[in-house]
Amino acid sequence: MVIVDDETAMMALGLREKYGYSYYDGLILASAVESECQYLFTEDMADGQKIWDILTIKNIFASDKL
């Protein structure tokens, strides 16, 4: 479990600026990075996108997976 603190919120804002995700998606991504996750499975983010060379987004509905 990750507690959303000031650092997580600031990271989410940075992700919003750098990658163009919403603040709330940025919170999900920031929490995954803080939890040292390698992959984030999602249905609405860019498949294969690397976040700071730490986290890889896997979109379960990406067209090559259908």
C-alpha positions as CSV (number, residue, x, y, z in Angstrom):
1,M,0.0,0.0,0.0
2,V,1.2,3.5,-0.8
3,I,0.1,6.5,1.1
4,V,-0.5,9.5,-1.1
5,D,1.6,12.3,0.4
6,D,3.0,15.6,-0.8
7,E,5.8,13.8,-2.7
8,T,3.4,11.5,-4.5
9,A,1.2,14.4,-5.4
10,M,4.2,16.4,-6.8
11,M,5.3,13.3,-8.8
12,A,1.8,13.1,-10.2
13,L,2.0,16.7,-11.3
14,G,5.4,16.0,-12.9
15,L,3.9,13.0,-14.8
16,R,1.0,15.1,-16.0
17,E,3.5,17.7,-17.4
18,K,5.9,15.2,-18.9
19,Y,3.6,12.6,-20.3
20,G,0.2,14.4,-20.6
21,Y,-1.8,12.2,-18.4
22,S,-4.5,13.5,-16.1
23,Y,-3.6,14.3,-12.5
24,Y,-5.5,11.2,-11.3
25,D,-3.7,8.9,-13.8
26,G,-0.5,10.5,-12.7
27,L,-1.4,9.5,-9.1
28,I,-1.8,5.9,-10.2
29,L,1.5,6.0,-12.1
30,A,3.3,7.8,-9.2
31,S,2.0,5.2,-6.7
32,A,3.2,2.4,-9.0
33,V,6.6,3.9,-9.3
34,E,6.9,4.4,-5.5
35,S,5.9,0.8,-5.0
36,E,8.7,-0.2,-7.4
37,C,6.4,-1.9,-9.9
38,Q,7.8,-2.9,-13.2
39,Y,4.4,-3.1,-15.0
40,L,1.1,-1.3,-14.7
41,F,-1.9,-3.1,-16.4
42,T,-4.5,-0.7,-17.6
43,E,-7.3,-0.4,-20.2
44,D,-6.9,3.3,-21.2
45,M,-3.2,4.3,-21.1
46,A,-0.6,4.0,-23.9
47,D,0.5,0.4,-24.3
48,G,4.3,-0.1,-24.0
49,Q,5.0,3.4,-22.8
50,K,7.9,3.6,-20.3
51,I,7.6,6.0,-17.4
52,W,11.1,7.2,-16.4
53,D,12.6,3.9,-17.6
54,I,11.2,2.3,-14.4
55,L,7.6,1.4,-15.2
56,T,6.1,0.0,-18.4
57,I,2.4,0.4,-19.2
58,K,0.6,-2.7,-20.5
59,N,-2.8,-1.9,-22.0
60,I,-4.8,-5.1,-22.0
61,F,-7.1,-3.8,-24.8
62,A,-4.3,-2.7,-27.2
63,S,-5.2,-3.7,-30.8
64,D,-2.3,-6.1,-31.2
65,K,-3.6,-8.2,-28.3
66,L,-7.1,-8.7,-29.7
